[in-house]
């Protein structure tokens, strides 16, 4: 089951976050052989999405980021997102999900 984590992302700014992924024994998972993917959408059913740049590392962290151009192209408001990892055997696991709030940019 995915961990619930709400994000606050500043419109027009570079965004990054590191999320620790643990197994059922509370040990960090070596994610160096996993692929990581994540998207943000206005609604679960929206056809338009923005993809996070996402990587995993050997210490169990998933690193996600969005460029300043990507966040500038998101209207302020509430969105939904999730992050999934895929093992080298093809097993997909959603590790986190939640609401992403885009705060409006003043400086342009």
N, C-alpha and C positions, 0 to 999 in steps of 0.2 A: 504494500500500500504506500502511495506517495505521501511524502511529508508536505504539509500545508505551509507555505511561506509567501507572504504578501510583499511585493516590491514597490518601492517608490523610485521613479525614474524622472530625472529632470529633462524636460524637452530641450533639445538643442545642445545638450552636454553629452560627453562620452560617458557611458555607463559600464561598470564591471562589478562582478560579484563572484565570490568563491563559496561553494556549497559542499560541505563534507558529506560523503555518502558512506553509510555503515551497513554492515550485514546484521542478521538477526541476533548475533552474539555481541553486538555493539563494537565490532572491530571495523576499522576503515578498510574499504575495498580497494585493491590495486586496480585502477582504471586505465592503466597504460595500454592495455590491449583492447579497450572498448572504444566505440565511436559514440559521440554525444551529439544530440540534436535538441533544439528547443525553438518554440515559436510563440509569438504574442499575437493575439487577435482581439478585435473589438468584442466579438461574441463567439461562443463555441462554434456556431454555425457559419461564421463569416468565411467567405472564400478568399479574402485578402488577408495576408499575414506578413509579419516581419520576423525573419529568422535571427536568433542569437548566433554569434560566433561562439562555439562551445567546444571545450576540450576537457579531457580527464587526465589525471596524473597518477603516479605510483603511490602517492600518499593519501589517496581517496578523495581528492578535491575535484569537483567539476567547476571549471572557470567559464563564466558566461560574460559576454560583452556585446554592446551595441555602439556603433560609431556615432559621433555627433550628428552626422547627416541622417542616419537612421532614426534617431530620436527626434530630430527636427521635423521629420516627415510624419510623425505620429501626432494626431490632434490630442489636446489635453483631455483627460478623463480617465475612466476605468476600463481596463482590458482584462482578458484572461490569458494565462500562459501555462506552459508545462515544459519540463526538461526530461528527456528520455535517454537512457544508455542502452547500447546494443553490444552484447558480448560477441566474441569472434565466432561463436557457434550460432549466432542469429537470435538469441534470446533478448527480447526487448523488455525493459523495465522502466516504468515512469518513476523517477526519483523525487521530483518535487512539482508542485502545481499551486496556483493561487491567483490572486488579483494583482495586477500591475497598475499602479496609478501613475499616470503621466502628469506631472505638474507643469503648468504653462510657463513658457519662456517670455521674458520681457525684452532682454537685450538681443538684438538681431544684427 
